[in-house]
Amino acid sequence: MFIDFFYHLRAHQLNVSIQEFLTLLETLRSNATPLSINEFYLCARMCLIKDESLYDRFDRAFGSYYDAIEAQLPETKEIPLEWLIKDFERQLSDEEKAAIEKHGWEKLMELFKERLAEQTERHAGGNRWIGTGGSSPFGHGGYHPEGIRIGGPSAGHRTAVKVWEERQYRDYDDHEALGSRNFKIALRHLRRFVREGAATEFDMQGTIRQTAQKGGLLDIQMRPERRNTIKVLMLLDVGGSMDDHILIVEELFAAARTEFKHLEVLYFHNCPYEFLWTQNHRRGDNRISTWEVLRTYNEDWRLIIVGDATMSPYEIAVPGGSVEHYNEETGAVWLERILQQWPKAVWLNPQPENQWRFHQSLQMIRQITEDRMYGVHVSGIESAMRYLAK
């Protein structure tokens, strides 16, 4: 089985060496033998993967290998927990969902503290306690129009205003191959050429002119290469509802890497707050203060924010409204600071424009950005680049 695992990783372009594989086998034979699939995953990653940038590729390869083995196991008569959760979801009709009360931010936080203090056991399918399924505002796997998701996967409704878990997102791949050159061509509207550096490029017109002035005696002229000096700071929303747009954002990201020599990329989730990060797998311990970013990049930089602007309105308008942490200042305050620092700024939204009017948070972002929100398609990007080039 482990030989198959080794070749499976190699097939997924993970250059695992024989020595690394033998180290894994030796670890498995020792007293540190993993007791669970999660422990085996961590042990295998530690022994076989030495480059953190390959963690995401390893995760996908490990997941597909595990799924293939699981499919070969004999069927069990036990009812999977996922089926029970889905059953709870189906029991709520559209009328029942519409009748569930929204508590509002302050009352929701107060009720959550009360439930934490009172609850002593696991619950499922109810409308009060922290549990799974049902219509309680606390838990996961059920439905509530304005709740707090705790300790599990989303049921797909995307109505949580707070998420009580540590989530890991992968960086966008700037090596993603483009299906067309349209994004690159659209981004080329943002250019400002200057000749700088050493004189390494042949100057045809200068050579003709100098040769003519010297009566036909050849006088070769060189000139510095013409470069695009535009500097771009790109803030990318990652995770949550942005998972629906990964492919198109990766295409945009890859095109930007090609077109802009001076490009800096930082990540955020839903709305920028007091910190940003450069690597999603280290977002918990490698954060960058937004104040530091504001001080580092002057107003000469152009700012491109990429996100679907789909979130709870509390994340923009209420202190502590962030879905993942307690933010002392609102998202609106941080956005206004960012836009004041970089007046040449646009927001690129990958969500289809015919859906924009259905999201209150999106309309709030459009108002804050003074309607400088553009769709992620060729004409939208061209319009955004023309604005930045002014």
JOQUI-V360421 format. One record per residue. N is the residue number from 1. RES is the residue in three letters. OMEGA is omega as a letter, one per 40 degrees, with the letter a starting at -180 (none if undefined). Layout:
# JOQUI-V360421
[[N RES OMEGA] [N RES OMEGA]]
This chain:
# JOQUI-V360421
[[1 MET a] [2 PHE i] [3 ILE i] [4 ASP i] [5 PHE i] [6 PHE a] [7 TYR i] [8 HIS i] [9 LEU i] [10 ARG i] [11 ALA i] [12 HIS i] [13 GLN i] [14 LEU a] [15 ASN i] [16 VAL a] [17 SER i] [18 ILE a] [19 GLN i] [20 GLU i] [21 PHE i] [22 LEU i] [23 THR i] [24 LEU a] [25 LEU i] [26 GLU i] [27 THR a] [28 LEU i] [29 ARG a] [30 SER i] [31 ASN i] [32 ALA a] [33 THR i] [34 PRO a] [35 LEU a] [36 SER i] [37 ILE i] [38 ASN i] [39 GLU i] [40 PHE i] [41 TYR a] [42 LEU i] [43 CYS a] [44 ALA i] [45 ARG a] [46 MET a] [47 CYS a] [48 LEU a] [49 ILE a] [50 LYS a] [51 ASP a] [52 GLU a] [53 SER i] [54 LEU a] [55 TYR a] [56 ASP i] [57 ARG i] [58 PHE i] [59 ASP a] [60 ARG i] [61 ALA i] [62 PHE a] [63 GLY a] [64 SER i] [65 TYR i] [66 TYR i] [67 ASP a] [68 ALA i] [69 ILE a] [70 GLU a] [71 ALA a] [72 GLN a] [73 LEU i] [74 PRO a] [75 GLU i] [76 THR i] [77 LYS i] [78 GLU i] [79 ILE a] [80 PRO i] [81 LEU a] [82 GLU i] [83 TRP i] [84 LEU i] [85 ILE i] [86 LYS i] [87 ASP i] [88 PHE i] [89 GLU a] [90 ARG a] [91 GLN a] [92 LEU i] [93 SER i] [94 ASP i] [95 GLU i] [96 GLU i] [97 LYS a] [98 ALA a] [99 ALA a] [100 ILE a] [101 GLU i] [102 LYS a] [103 HIS a] [104 GLY a] [105 TRP a] [106 GLU a] [107 LYS i] [108 LEU i] [109 MET i] [110 GLU i] [111 LEU i] [112 PHE i] [113 LYS i] [114 GLU a] [115 ARG i] [116 LEU a] [117 ALA a] [118 GLU a] [119 GLN a] [120 THR a] [121 GLU a] [122 ARG i] [123 HIS i] [124 ALA i] [125 GLY a] [126 GLY i] [127 ASN a] [128 ARG a] [129 TRP i] [130 ILE a] [131 GLY a] [132 THR i] [133 GLY i] [134 GLY a] [135 SER i] [136 SER i] [137 PRO a] [138 PHE i] [139 GLY i] [140 HIS i] [141 GLY a] [142 GLY i] [143 TYR i] [144 HIS a] [145 PRO a] [146 GLU a] [147 GLY i] [148 ILE i] [149 ARG a] [150 ILE i] [151 GLY i] [152 GLY a] [153 PRO i] [154 SER i] [155 ALA i] [156 GLY a] [157 HIS i] [158 ARG i] [159 THR a] [160 ALA i] [161 VAL i] [162 LYS i] [163 VAL a] [164 TRP i] [165 GLU i] [166 GLU a] [167 ARG a] [168 GLN i] [169 TYR i] [170 ARG i] [171 ASP i] [172 TYR a] [173 ASP a] [174 ASP i] [175 HIS i] [176 GLU a] [177 ALA a] [178 LEU i] [179 GLY i] [180 SER a] [181 ARG a] [182 ASN a] [183 PHE i] [184 LYS a] [185 ILE i] [186 ALA a] [187 LEU a] [188 ARG i] [189 HIS i] [190 LEU a] [191 ARG i] [192 ARG a] [193 PHE i] [194 VAL i] [195 ARG a] [196 GLU i] [197 GLY a] [198 ALA i] [199 ALA a] [200 THR a] [201 GLU a] [202 PHE a] [203 ASP a] [204 MET a] [205 GLN i] [206 GLY i] [207 THR i] [208 ILE a] [209 ARG a] [210 GLN i] [211 THR i] [212 ALA a] [213 GLN a] [214 LYS i] [215 GLY i] [216 GLY i] [217 LEU a] [218 LEU i] [219 ASP a] [220 ILE i] [221 GLN i] [222 MET i] [223 ARG i] [224 PRO i] [225 GLU i] [226 ARG a] [227 ARG i] [228 ASN a] [229 THR i] [230 ILE i] [231 LYS a] [232 VAL i] [233 LEU a] [234 MET i] [235 LEU a] [236 LEU i] [237 ASP a] [238 VAL i] [239 GLY i] [240 GLY a] [241 SER i] [242 MET i] [243 ASP i] [244 ASP a] [245 HIS a] [246 ILE a] [247 LEU a] [248 ILE i] [249 VAL i] [250 GLU i] [251 GLU i] [252 LEU a] [253 PHE i] [254 ALA i] [255 ALA i] [256 ALA i] [257 ARG a] [258 THR a] [259 GLU a] [260 PHE i] [261 LYS i] [262 HIS a] [263 LEU i] [264 GLU a] [265 VAL i] [266 LEU a] [267 TYR i] [268 PHE i] [269 HIS i] [270 ASN a] [271 CYS i] [272 PRO i] [273 TYR a] [274 GLU i] [275 PHE i] [276 LEU i] [277 TRP a] [278 THR a] [279 GLN a] [280 ASN a] [281 HIS i] [282 ARG a] [283 ARG a] [284 GLY a] [285 ASP a] [286 ASN a] [287 ARG i] [288 ILE i] [289 SER i] [290 THR i] [291 TRP i] [292 GLU i] [293 VAL i] [294 LEU i] [295 ARG a] [296 THR a] [297 TYR a] [298 ASN a] [299 GLU i] [300 ASP a] [301 TRP i] [302 ARG a] [303 LEU i] [304 ILE i] [305 ILE a] [306 VAL i] [307 GLY a] [308 ASP i] [309 ALA a] [310 THR a] [311 MET i] [312 SER i] [313 PRO i] [314 TYR a] [315 GLU a] [316 ILE a] [317 ALA a] [318 VAL i] [319 PRO a] [320 GLY a] [321 GLY i] [322 SER a] [323 VAL a] [324 GLU a] [325 HIS i] [326 TYR i] [327 ASN a] [328 GLU i] [329 GLU a] [330 THR i] [331 GLY i] [332 ALA i] [333 VAL a] [334 TRP i] [335 LEU i] [336 GLU i] [337 ARG a] [338 ILE a] [339 LEU i] [340 GLN i] [341 GLN a] [342 TRP a] [343 PRO i] [344 LYS a] [345 ALA i] [346 VAL i] [347 TRP i] [348 LEU a] [349 ASN a] [350 PRO a] [351 GLN i] [352 PRO a] [353 GLU i] [354 ASN i] [355 GLN a] [356 TRP a] [357 ARG a] [358 PHE a] [359 HIS a] [360 GLN a] [361 SER a] [362 LEU i] [363 GLN i] [364 MET i] [365 ILE i] [366 ARG i] [367 GLN a] [368 ILE a] [369 THR a] [370 GLU i] [371 ASP i] [372 ARG i] [373 MET a] [374 TYR i] [375 GLY i] [376 VAL i] [377 HIS a] [378 VAL a] [379 SER i] [380 GLY a] [381 ILE i] [382 GLU i] [383 SER a] [384 ALA a] [385 MET i] [386 ARG i] [387 TYR a] [388 LEU a] [389 ALA a] [390 LYS none]]
